[in-house]
Amino acid sequence: MAFGKSKTKVKRKPRTGDDDRRYKRKSCRFCADKIVAIDYKDSNRLRNFVTDRGKIMPRRITGNCSRHQHILTKAIKRSRVMGLLPFVAG
C-alpha cells in the first residue's frame, strides 16, 4: 500500500473563460529606446529596477530582454560597490 494516496477523488470546479486570460508581454525598455550601454553611474535609471528593500527586480516583472537584464544586473552591482545605490534598505 502506497502512503499519501487517498481513495477519494477531489471535485474541481469547472473552468470558466476567465481562467484563460493571456497577458500582453512587456517590452524591454532598453530595446524600445534603443539604449545599448547601461551606465552604472546613472543611478536614477537604475533605481527603477531595484525594489525599496534593495533587491534587483526580475526579468518577468520588468519585462527586460535577457541581454539587457544581464547588463543591468552588472551595472546595479557596480553602482552598489561604488556607493551610488544601497545594498539594503536603510
N, C-alpha and C positions, 0 to 999 in steps of 0.2 A: 504494500500500500504506500503510495506516494504522499508525502506530507505537503501541506499547503494547498492542496487541490480540493475545492468544495464541489459537492454534487449538485448544488442549486445553481441555476442559471440566473445571471444578472439581467434584469429587464432594462433596456436602454430606451431613452426617449427617441422618438423618430426625428430624423434630421429635417431641418427646415431650410429654406432658401437663404436665410441669414448666415448660416454656418459656412457657406461657400464664398464669402467675401474675398475679393482679390484686392490687395492694396497696390497703389502706384509706387513703383520703385523710386527711391530717392536718387537724384543725380548727384554726381560728385561736384562740389563747389569749385574745386580747383580746375577740373576739366572744363566746366561751363565758363569760367572766367579766363581760361587759357593761361593759368599760372603754373609755370613749370618748377620754379625754385621756391621752396618754402623756407624762409629765413628764421633762424632761432631767435633773432633779435626783435622780431615783430611780435611782441608779447600780447598785444591787443587782439591780433588774429588768432593766436594760439589759445587764448583764454576761452574762445568759443568751443573748443574741443576738449576742455577739461571740466570736470564736474566741480561743484562747490566744495567737495571734500578733497579734491586734488587728483582724482583718478582720470586717466585718459579714456575718453568715450570710445566705444567700439564702433566698428565699421557699419554694423547693421543699424545703429542708431543715427550716426552722422550721415551715412549714405556715400561715403568716400569710396573711390575705387581702391583696389589693393595697393597699387603703386603709390598713390598719394598718401594712403594711410601709413605705409611704412616710412615714407619721408617725414610725414607729420609726427609720428611717434619719436623718431630720432631727433627732430627739432625740439619737441617738448622736453625730452630728456636732457638735451644740451642746454636749453634755457633754464632748466632746474639747477643744473650744476653751476651755471654762471650766476644764479641767484635772481633771475628775472621772473621766474614762476616758483610758487611754493611746492614743496614735496607733498605736504599735507595741509589741511585747513588749519589756520592759526587762530 
